[in-house]
Amino acid sequence: MPSEQTIIVRDRTHKPRLSVLTPFYRYDPSVMLKRFAEAPGGVEFVLLDDGSASAELVANVMSAAAVTGAPARIIISEQNLGRAKARNRLIAEAQGDYVLFLDADMLPDTRSFLTIWLGIIRTQAPRVAFGGLSLAHAQATPETALHFALFGSSDCQPACRRARRPAQATASSNLLVERAFLLDHPFDDLFTGWGFEDVDWALDVINSEEIMHVDNPATHAGLDDVATLMRKSAEAGPNFGRLARKHPLQVKRFAAHRIARALRAVPARSVQQRVYGWLARDPRGIAPMRIRCAAFKLLRATHYAEHLA
């Protein structure tokens, strides 16, 4: 087992109702934690530093966690576990009846964000619920404008629309799950690198359990520049291939899968990638955003195509 240590910022005095779980890797979740100053009772925060190897980062997180006034602890892993293993480690550490996965670059859209989740637990007791994503507190820069446009058009949807495709529209960045259910349904830690471990989890879960969609969104504040988006899309290719092999019937309905299958038949994929990448970057600053978004989706699909059976 990888070497780790646990820092207890404030110890538990009672069993919590809700454990907020946040893995982070070289991204400081302090801004998010400070939004939870004077957190409601019954909440604890459990964070995992996934191999960042930065004492300064840990010190910042400790200070921010103290501001919440809630029980809080930070697990420091010397090795990078990856997104799936890190979340499974957090599940094991949590003590709440429910856990809320909240990524390090998320910001609650309202002051009552945690109170709303506690109310949903009290009145509806769902096994699984997804609160949704937004850009309410995010600001696009010239470097992040493409990500802002892509995310706003695809990921920021109201609950009524997400409920039409409940598994595909579920992400682990604002996800409430009953902890006992999670212990029986952990994340598949064979998903390594970037992406799709949460979609895989949701596609598994939907076979036996309803995924409730509610409107309690959080802002994705950590928008990426174009170079980072392109790197992550390339890294996600193997995971998309694994997802398609595990869930062939469901994934065939994904638009990204249909595009990737079509692009497999087109020759000179490396040339395609250079062209789509150039359009997405828009070095001359003249391409309409819709053209840049379309080019990026095609570029991403070429990476997925490389890993389809």
C-alpha positions as a Markdown table, in Angstrom:
| # | Residue | x | y | z |
|---|---|---|---|---|
| 1 | Met | 0.0 | 0.0 | 0.0 |
| 2 | Pro | 1.4 | 3.5 | -0.9 |
| 3 | Ser | 2.8 | 5.4 | 2.1 |
| 4 | Glu | 0.6 | 8.0 | 3.6 |
| 5 | Gln | 0.0 | 10.1 | 6.6 |
| 6 | Thr | -3.2 | 11.7 | 8.0 |
| 7 | Ile | -3.4 | 15.2 | 9.4 |
| 8 | Ile | -6.4 | 15.8 | 11.7 |
| 9 | Val | -7.2 | 19.5 | 11.5 |
| 10 | Arg | -10.2 | 19.1 | 13.8 |
| 11 | Asp | -11.3 | 15.7 | 15.2 |
| 12 | Arg | -14.7 | 14.2 | 15.1 |
| 13 | Thr | -16.7 | 14.4 | 18.3 |
| 14 | His | -19.9 | 12.8 | 16.9 |
| 15 | Lys | -20.6 | 10.7 | 13.9 |
| 16 | Pro | -21.2 | 13.0 | 11.0 |
| 17 | Arg | -24.3 | 12.9 | 8.8 |
| 18 | Leu | -22.4 | 14.0 | 5.7 |
| 19 | Ser | -18.7 | 13.6 | 4.7 |
| 20 | Val | -17.5 | 16.1 | 2.0 |
| 21 | Leu | -14.7 | 14.3 | 0.1 |
| 22 | Thr | -12.2 | 16.1 | -2.0 |
| 23 | Pro | -9.1 | 14.6 | -3.8 |
| 24 | Phe | -6.6 | 17.1 | -5.1 |
| 25 | Tyr | -3.4 | 17.0 | -7.0 |
| 26 | Arg | -1.3 | 20.2 | -7.3 |
| 27 | Tyr | -4.5 | 22.2 | -7.2 |
| 28 | Asp | -5.3 | 24.2 | -4.1 |
| 29 | Pro | -8.9 | 23.6 | -2.8 |
| 30 | Ser | -8.5 | 26.4 | -0.2 |
| 31 | Val | -10.9 | 28.8 | -2.1 |
| 32 | Met | -13.6 | 26.1 | -2.1 |
| 33 | Leu | -13.1 | 25.3 | 1.6 |
| 34 | Lys | -13.3 | 28.9 | 2.6 |
| 35 | Arg | -16.7 | 29.1 | 1.0 |
| 36 | Phe | -17.8 | 26.7 | 3.7 |
| 37 | Ala | -16.9 | 29.0 | 6.7 |
| 38 | Glu | -19.2 | 28.1 | 9.6 |
| 39 | Ala | -20.3 | 24.9 | 7.9 |
| 40 | Pro | -23.6 | 23.4 | 9.2 |
| 41 | Gly | -23.6 | 20.8 | 11.9 |
| 42 | Gly | -23.3 | 17.2 | 11.0 |
| 43 | Val | -20.7 | 17.8 | 8.2 |
| 44 | Glu | -17.1 | 16.7 | 8.1 |
| 45 | Phe | -14.4 | 17.4 | 5.4 |
| 46 | Val | -12.0 | 14.7 | 4.3 |
| 47 | Leu | -9.4 | 15.6 | 1.7 |
| 48 | Leu | -6.7 | 13.6 | 0.0 |
| 49 | Asp | -3.5 | 15.1 | -1.4 |
| 50 | Asp | -2.8 | 12.7 | -4.3 |
| 51 | Gly | 1.0 | 13.0 | -4.4 |
| 52 | Ser | 1.4 | 16.7 | -4.8 |
| 53 | Ala | 4.6 | 16.7 | -2.7 |
| 54 | Ser | 4.1 | 20.3 | -1.6 |
| 55 | Ala | 4.3 | 21.3 | 2.1 |
| 56 | Glu | 3.1 | 24.8 | 1.2 |
| 57 | Leu | 0.0 | 23.4 | -0.5 |
| 58 | Val | -0.8 | 21.2 | 2.5 |
| 59 | Ala | -0.3 | 24.1 | 4.9 |
| 60 | Asn | -2.7 | 26.2 | 2.8 |
| 61 | Val | -5.3 | 23.5 | 2.9 |
| 62 | Met | -4.9 | 23.0 | 6.7 |
| 63 | Ser | -5.6 | 26.7 | 7.3 |
| 64 | Ala | -8.6 | 26.7 | 5.0 |
| 65 | Ala | -10.0 | 23.6 | 6.5 |
| 66 | Ala | -9.8 | 25.1 | 9.9 |
| 67 | Val | -12.0 | 28.0 | 8.7 |
| 68 | Thr | -15.0 | 25.6 | 8.1 |
| 69 | Gly | -15.3 | 25.1 | 11.9 |
| 70 | Ala | -16.2 | 21.4 | 11.1 |
| 71 | Pro | -14.2 | 18.2 | 11.7 |
| 72 | Ala | -11.6 | 18.0 | 9.0 |
| 73 | Arg | -8.7 | 15.7 | 8.1 |
| 74 | Ile | -6.2 | 15.6 | 5.2 |
| 75 | Ile | -4.7 | 12.3 | 3.9 |
| 76 | Ile | -1.3 | 12.9 | 2.3 |
| 77 | Ser | -0.4 | 10.2 | -0.2 |
| 78 | Glu | 3.3 | 10.1 | -1.2 |
| 79 | Gln | 2.3 | 8.4 | -4.5 |
| 80 | Asn | -0.2 | 9.5 | -7.1 |
| 81 | Leu | -3.1 | 7.1 | -6.7 |
| 82 | Gly | -5.2 | 8.4 | -9.6 |
| 83 | Arg | -8.8 | 9.6 | -9.5 |
| 84 | Ala | -10.6 | 6.3 | -8.9 |
| 85 | Lys | -8.2 | 5.0 | -6.2 |
| 86 | Ala | -8.1 | 8.3 | -4.5 |
| 87 | Arg | -11.9 | 8.4 | -4.2 |
| 88 | Asn | -12.1 | 4.9 | -2.9 |
| 89 | Arg | -9.5 | 5.8 | -0.3 |
| 90 | Leu | -11.6 | 8.8 | 0.8 |
| 91 | Ile | -14.7 | 6.6 | 1.0 |
| 92 | Ala | -12.8 | 4.3 | 3.4 |
| 93 | Glu | -11.8 | 7.3 | 5.6 |
| 94 | Ala | -15.3 | 8.9 | 5.7 |
| 95 | Gln | -17.6 | 8.4 | 8.6 |
| 96 | Gly | -20.8 | 10.1 | 7.4 |
| 97 | Asp | -24.0 | 8.3 | 6.5 |
| 98 | Tyr | -23.6 | 10.0 | 3.2 |
| 99 | Val | -20.7 | 11.3 | 1.2 |
| 100 | Leu | -20.5 | 14.3 | -1.1 |
| 101 | Phe | -17.8 | 14.2 | -3.7 |
| 102 | Leu | -16.8 | 17.7 | -4.5 |
| 103 | Asp | -13.8 | 18.4 | -6.6 |
| 104 | Ala | -11.0 | 20.8 | -5.5 |
| 105 | Asp | -11.8 | 23.3 | -8.3 |
| 106 | Met | -15.6 | 23.5 | -7.5 |
| 107 | Leu | -17.3 | 26.5 | -5.8 |
| 108 | Pro | -20.8 | 26.2 | -4.3 |
| 109 | Asp | -23.3 | 28.4 | -6.2 |
| 110 | Thr | -25.2 | 29.4 | -3.0 |
| 111 | Arg | -24.4 | 29.9 | 0.7 |
| 112 | Ser | -27.0 | 27.2 | 1.5 |
| 113 | Phe | -25.3 | 24.5 | -0.7 |
| 114 | Leu | -24.6 | 22.1 | 2.1 |
| 115 | Thr | -27.8 | 22.9 | 3.9 |
| 116 | Ile | -29.7 | 22.0 | 0.8 |
| 117 | Trp | -27.9 | 18.6 | 0.5 |
| 118 | Leu | -28.6 | 17.9 | 4.2 |
| 119 | Gly | -32.3 | 18.7 | 3.6 |
| 120 | Ile | -32.4 | 16.3 | 0.6 |
| 121 | Ile | -30.8 | 13.6 | 2.8 |
| 122 | Arg | -33.4 | 14.2 | 5.5 |
| 123 | Thr | -36.5 | 14.4 | 3.4 |
| 124 | Gln | -35.7 | 12.1 | 0.4 |
| 125 | Ala | -32.9 | 9.8 | 1.5 |
| 126 | Pro | -31.6 | 9.0 | -2.0 |
| 127 | Arg | -29.0 | 6.4 | -2.6 |
| 128 | Val | -27.4 | 8.5 | -5.4 |
| 129 | Ala | -28.1 | 12.2 | -6.3 |
| 130 | Phe | -26.2 | 14.6 | -8.6 |
| 131 | Gly | -26.5 | 18.3 | -8.0 |
| 132 | Gly | -25.4 | 19.7 | -11.3 |
| 133 | Leu | -22.6 | 22.0 | -12.6 |
| 134 | Ser | -22.5 | 25.6 | -13.5 |
| 135 | Leu | -20.2 | 28.5 | -14.5 |
| 136 | Ala | -21.9 | 31.0 | -12.2 |
| 137 | His | -18.7 | 32.0 | -10.4 |
| 138 | Ala | -16.3 | 31.3 | -13.2 |
| 139 | Gln | -14.7 | 33.9 | -15.5 |
| 140 | Ala | -13.5 | 33.1 | -19.0 |
| 141 | Thr | -10.1 | 34.4 | -20.0 |
| 142 | Pro | -8.6 | 34.4 | -23.5 |
| 143 | Glu | -6.8 | 31.2 | -22.5 |
| 144 | Thr | -9.8 | 29.4 | -21.0 |
| 145 | Ala | -12.5 | 30.7 | -23.4 |
| 146 | Leu | -12.7 | 27.5 | -25.3 |
| 147 | His | -13.2 | 25.4 | -22.1 |
| 148 | Phe | -15.8 | 27.9 | -20.9 |
| 149 | Ala | -17.8 | 27.5 | -24.1 |
| 150 | Leu | -17.5 | 23.7 | -24.2 |
| 151 | Phe | -18.4 | 23.3 | -20.6 |
| 152 | Gly | -21.3 | 25.7 | -20.7 |
| 153 | Ser | -22.9 | 24.1 | -23.7 |
| 154 | Ser | -22.6 | 20.5 | -22.6 |
| 155 | Asp | -22.1 | 20.1 | -18.8 |
| 156 | Cys | -24.3 | 22.9 | -17.4 |
| 157 | Gln | -27.8 | 21.5 | -17.6 |
| 158 | Pro | -30.8 | 21.7 | -15.3 |
| 159 | Ala | -32.0 | 18.6 | -13.5 |
| 160 | Cys | -34.9 | 18.1 | -15.8 |
| 161 | Arg | -32.7 | 17.8 | -18.8 |
| 162 | Arg | -30.0 | 15.7 | -17.0 |
| 163 | Ala | -32.7 | 13.2 | -15.9 |
| 164 | Arg | -33.3 | 12.2 | -19.5 |
| 165 | Arg | -29.9 | 10.6 | -19.6 |
| 166 | Pro | -29.3 | 10.1 | -15.9 |
| 167 | Ala | -26.0 | 8.1 | -16.0 |
| 168 | Gln | -24.3 | 9.9 | -18.8 |
| 169 | Ala | -25.1 | 13.3 | -17.2 |
| 170 | Thr | -23.7 | 12.3 | -13.8 |
| 171 | Ala | -20.2 | 13.5 | -12.7 |
| 172 | Ser | -18.3 | 12.9 | -9.5 |
| 173 | Ser | -17.6 | 16.6 | -9.0 |
| 174 | Asn | -20.9 | 17.3 | -7.1 |
| 175 | Leu | -22.2 | 13.8 | -6.3 |
| 176 | Leu | -24.1 | 12.7 | -3.2 |
| 177 | Val | -24.1 | 8.9 | -2.4 |
| 178 | Glu | -25.1 | 6.9 | 0.6 |
| 179 | Arg | -21.8 | 5.6 | 2.0 |
| 180 | Ala | -23.0 | 2.1 | 2.7 |
| 181 | Phe | -24.0 | 1.9 | -1.0 |
| 182 | Leu | -20.6 | 3.1 | -2.1 |
| 183 | Leu | -18.8 | 0.5 | 0.0 |
| 184 | Asp | -20.6 | -2.1 | -2.2 |
| 185 | His | -20.1 | -0.1 | -5.4 |
| 186 | Pro | -16.6 | 1.4 | -5.4 |
| 187 | Phe | -15.0 | 3.1 | -8.4 |
| 188 | Asp | -13.2 | 0.9 | -10.8 |
| 189 | Asp | -9.6 | 1.6 | -10.1 |
| 190 | Leu | -8.5 | 0.1 | -13.4 |
| 191 | Phe | -9.5 | 3.5 | -14.9 |
| 192 | Thr | -6.2 | 5.3 | -14.6 |
| 193 | Gly | -5.1 | 8.6 | -16.0 |
| 194 | Trp | -7.7 | 11.1 | -17.0 |
| 195 | Gly | -11.5 | 10.7 | -17.3 |
| 196 | Phe | -14.6 | 8.5 | -17.4 |
| 197 | Glu | -14.2 | 6.7 | -14.1 |
| 198 | Asp | -17.3 | 8.5 | -12.9 |
| 199 | Val | -19.3 | 7.8 | -16.1 |
| 200 | Asp | -18.3 | 4.1 | -15.7 |
| 201 | Trp | -19.5 | 4.2 | -12.1 |
| 202 | Ala | -22.8 | 5.8 | -13.0 |
| 203 | Leu | -23.4 | 3.3 | -15.9 |
| 204 | Asp | -22.8 | 0.4 | -13.4 |
| 205 | Val | -25.1 | 2.0 | -10.8 |
| 206 | Ile | -28.0 | 2.8 | -13.1 |
| 207 | Asn | -28.6 | -1.0 | -13.6 |
| 208 | Ser | -29.7 | -1.4 | -10.0 |
| 209 | Glu | -30.4 | 2.1 | -8.6 |
| 210 | Glu | -32.0 | 5.4 | -9.6 |
| 211 | Ile | -29.8 | 8.4 | -9.9 |
| 212 | Met | -31.7 | 11.4 | -8.7 |
| 213 | His | -31.0 | 14.7 | -10.4 |
| 214 | Val | -31.5 | 17.9 | -8.4 |
| 215 | Asp | -30.7 | 21.5 | -8.9 |
| 216 | Asn | -28.1 | 22.3 | -6.3 |
| 217 | Pro | -25.2 | 23.2 | -8.6 |
| 218 | Ala | -21.6 | 24.1 | -8.0 |
| 219 | Thr | -19.3 | 26.1 | -10.3 |
| 220 | His | -16.4 | 24.5 | -12.1 |
| 221 | Ala | -13.9 | 27.3 | -11.5 |
| 222 | Gly | -10.8 | 25.4 | -12.6 |
| 223 | Leu | -11.1 | 26.0 | -16.3 |
| 224 | Asp | -8.2 | 24.7 | -18.5 |
| 225 | Asp | -6.3 | 26.5 | -21.2 |
| 226 | Val | -6.4 | 25.0 | -24.7 |
| 227 | Ala | -3.1 | 23.1 | -24.3 |
| 228 | Thr | -4.3 | 21.4 | -21.2 |
| 229 | Leu | -7.6 | 20.5 | -22.7 |
| 230 | Met | -5.8 | 18.9 | -25.6 |
| 231 | Arg | -3.5 | 17.0 | -23.3 |
| 232 | Lys | -6.4 | 15.7 | -21.2 |
| 233 | Ser | -8.3 | 14.6 | -24.3 |
| 234 | Ala | -5.4 | 12.5 | -25.5 |
| 235 | Glu | -4.9 | 11.0 | -22.0 |
| 236 | Ala | -8.6 | 10.1 | -21.9 |
| 237 | Gly | -8.5 | 8.0 | -25.0 |
| 238 | Pro | -7.6 | 4.7 | -23.2 |
| 239 | Asn | -10.3 | 5.2 | -20.6 |
| 240 | Phe | -12.9 | 5.9 | -23.3 |
| 241 | Gly | -11.9 | 2.6 | -24.9 |
| 242 | Arg | -12.2 | 0.8 | -21.6 |
| 243 | Leu | -15.6 | 2.4 | -21.1 |
| 244 | Ala | -16.8 | 1.3 | -24.5 |
| 245 | Arg | -15.7 | -2.3 | -23.9 |
| 246 | Lys | -17.4 | -2.4 | -20.5 |
| 247 | His | -20.7 | -0.8 | -21.6 |
| 248 | Pro | -20.9 | -1.3 | -25.3 |
| 249 | Leu | -24.7 | -0.9 | -25.7 |
| 250 | Gln | -24.8 | 2.3 | -23.6 |
| 251 | Val | -21.7 | 3.9 | -25.0 |
| 252 | Lys | -22.8 | 3.4 | -28.6 |
| 253 | Arg | -25.5 | 6.0 | -27.9 |
| 254 | Phe | -22.9 | 8.6 | -27.0 |
| 255 | Ala | -22.4 | 11.2 | -29.6 |
| 256 | Ala | -18.6 | 11.1 | -29.0 |
| 257 | His | -18.7 | 7.3 | -29.7 |
| 258 | Arg | -20.5 | 7.8 | -33.0 |
| 259 | Ile | -18.1 | 10.5 | -34.1 |
| 260 | Ala | -15.1 | 8.4 | -33.1 |
| 261 | Arg | -16.4 | 5.4 | -35.0 |
| 262 | Ala | -16.9 | 7.5 | -38.1 |
| 263 | Leu | -13.4 | 9.0 | -37.9 |
| 264 | Arg | -11.8 | 5.5 | -37.7 |
| 265 | Ala | -12.6 | 5.1 | -41.3 |
| 266 | Val | -11.0 | 8.4 | -42.3 |
| 267 | Pro | -7.3 | 8.0 | -43.3 |
| 268 | Ala | -4.4 | 10.2 | -42.1 |
| 269 | Arg | -5.5 | 10.6 | -38.5 |
| 270 | Ser | -2.4 | 12.5 | -37.6 |
| 271 | Val | -3.2 | 15.0 | -40.3 |
| 272 | Gln | -6.7 | 15.3 | -38.9 |
| 273 | Gln | -5.4 | 16.0 | -35.5 |
| 274 | Arg | -3.1 | 18.7 | -36.6 |
| 275 | Val | -5.9 | 20.4 | -38.6 |
| 276 | Tyr | -8.5 | 20.1 | -35.8 |
| 277 | Gly | -5.9 | 21.2 | -33.2 |
| 278 | Trp | -5.0 | 24.3 | -35.2 |
| 279 | Leu | -8.6 | 25.3 | -35.6 |
| 280 | Ala | -9.3 | 24.7 | -31.9 |
| 281 | Arg | -6.3 | 26.8 | -30.8 |
| 282 | Asp | -7.3 | 29.6 | -33.3 |
| 283 | Pro | -3.8 | 31.2 | -33.3 |
| 284 | Arg | -5.0 | 34.0 | -35.6 |
| 285 | Gly | -7.9 | 34.8 | -33.3 |
| 286 | Ile | -10.5 | 34.9 | -36.1 |
| 287 | Ala | -12.4 | 31.6 | -35.8 |
| 288 | Pro | -16.0 | 31.8 | -34.4 |
| 289 | Met | -16.3 | 30.0 | -31.0 |
| 290 | Arg | -18.7 | 27.4 | -32.5 |
| 291 | Ile | -16.0 | 26.5 | -35.1 |
| 292 | Arg | -13.4 | 26.1 | -32.3 |
| 293 | Cys | -15.7 | 23.9 | -30.2 |
| 294 | Ala | -16.6 | 21.7 | -33.2 |
| 295 | Ala | -12.9 | 21.3 | -34.1 |
| 296 | Phe | -12.0 | 20.4 | -30.5 |
| 297 | Lys | -14.7 | 17.8 | -30.3 |
| 298 | Leu | -13.4 | 16.2 | -33.6 |
| 299 | Leu | -9.9 | 16.3 | -32.2 |
| 300 | Arg | -11.0 | 14.6 | -29.0 |
| 301 | Ala | -12.9 | 12.0 | -31.0 |
| 302 | Thr | -9.7 | 11.1 | -33.0 |
| 303 | His | -8.0 | 10.2 | -29.7 |
| 304 | Tyr | -11.0 | 8.1 | -28.7 |
| 305 | Ala | -11.0 | 6.4 | -32.1 |
| 306 | Glu | -7.5 | 5.1 | -31.5 |
| 307 | His | -8.7 | 3.0 | -28.6 |
| 308 | Leu | -12.0 | 1.6 | -29.9 |
| 309 | Ala | -12.1 | -2.1 | -30.7 |
